[in-house]
Amino acid sequence: MAAQGVDSKDFLSYLGQDSNNVADDGNYSIQVLSKGLQDKFKLFIESVDAKINLHEDLSSETGFICNSSSHWFSIRKVNNVWYNLNSTNREGPEVVSDFYLR
């Protein structure tokens, strides 16, 4: 649609419509993040509460995408150490234990 020009009547009308993909504050939905990660990196998102994960040791994963108070952040394992990569941490990445993941 933008190929017709960002000033085209159709494109401007499209921008004016409500979308469930992004909130008014710019926070993207999980569906948008999931689709982007799947298309770009072949990664699939599943809830840690999903039945498939009920009896799994989540410390064997390599990372998590988290949402708290409408803010997305990640927890990632690097060289067998877990880091909270929340951009609001003024001190930078925060080391977290496997216990924190439970």
N, C-alpha and C positions, 0 to 999 in steps of 0.2 A: 504494500500500500504506500509506503514512503517512497517507493521508486517513482511514483507519479509526481512526487515533490512534496516537501513538508509544508508547503503553503496551499496545497490543493484542498478543495472543499471537502472531499472524502476523508482525507487525512486529518484535517482539523475537526471534522465531525467525530471521527474515531477517537481522537484525543479527549473530546468532551464527554465521552461515555464513561460510566462507572466501570471499574474492573475489579474482580476479586483477586487478581494476581499481585496487586500492590496496594498497600494501605495509603491513606492520605499522608502519613508521615514518611513514606518512602520505603517502609518495611515490606520486603517481598514475601510471598506465601511460600510454604514448604513445597508446593507443587512446582513453582518456578525454579526454586533451588534444585529440586530433584531432577527436573527435566534438563536443566543446564549441565549438571554433573553427569547425568547419563549420556547426553549427546556428546559432550566434550571429552570426558575421561572414562566413559563406560563404568561409572560408579553408580551403585544403587543404594538408595536410602531406605532404611527400615527403622521403625520405632523400636527403641530398647524395650518397650512394653509389649511388643508383638509376641505372639505365641512362639514363634521360631526362636526367640531369644530368652525365653523364660528360664531355661536351665543352662544357658551358655555362660562361659567365663568371658565377660566383656573385656578383660585385660588382654585377651589375645588379639583384639582388634587393633587397627593402626590409627584410628581417629574417630571423632564424633563431631557432628554439627549440632549445636545446642541453641535453644531459644529461652531467654529469660526476660520477662517484662518487655516484650516486643523488641528485644535486641538479640541479633544472631552473633554467635561466637563459636570458636572451635576448640576442641581438646585434641591434641595430637601427640603420638608417641614418636620420639626421635632418639635413636641410639638406645632404645629400651627405657627411656625416661619420658613420663607423661608431662605435657605442658598445657596449661590453660592459656590460650592465645587470644584472650578477650582484649579487644582494642581499648577498653576503658581502664585497663590496669596501667596506672601511671608508672609503675616500676618495670614494666615490660612483661615478658612471658613468666608465668608462675608455675613452678614445679608442683605437681600433684601426685599423690600416691595411688596405687591400685585400689586401695580402700575407698578412696574418694569416688571411684567409678561405680561402686555398688549401690 
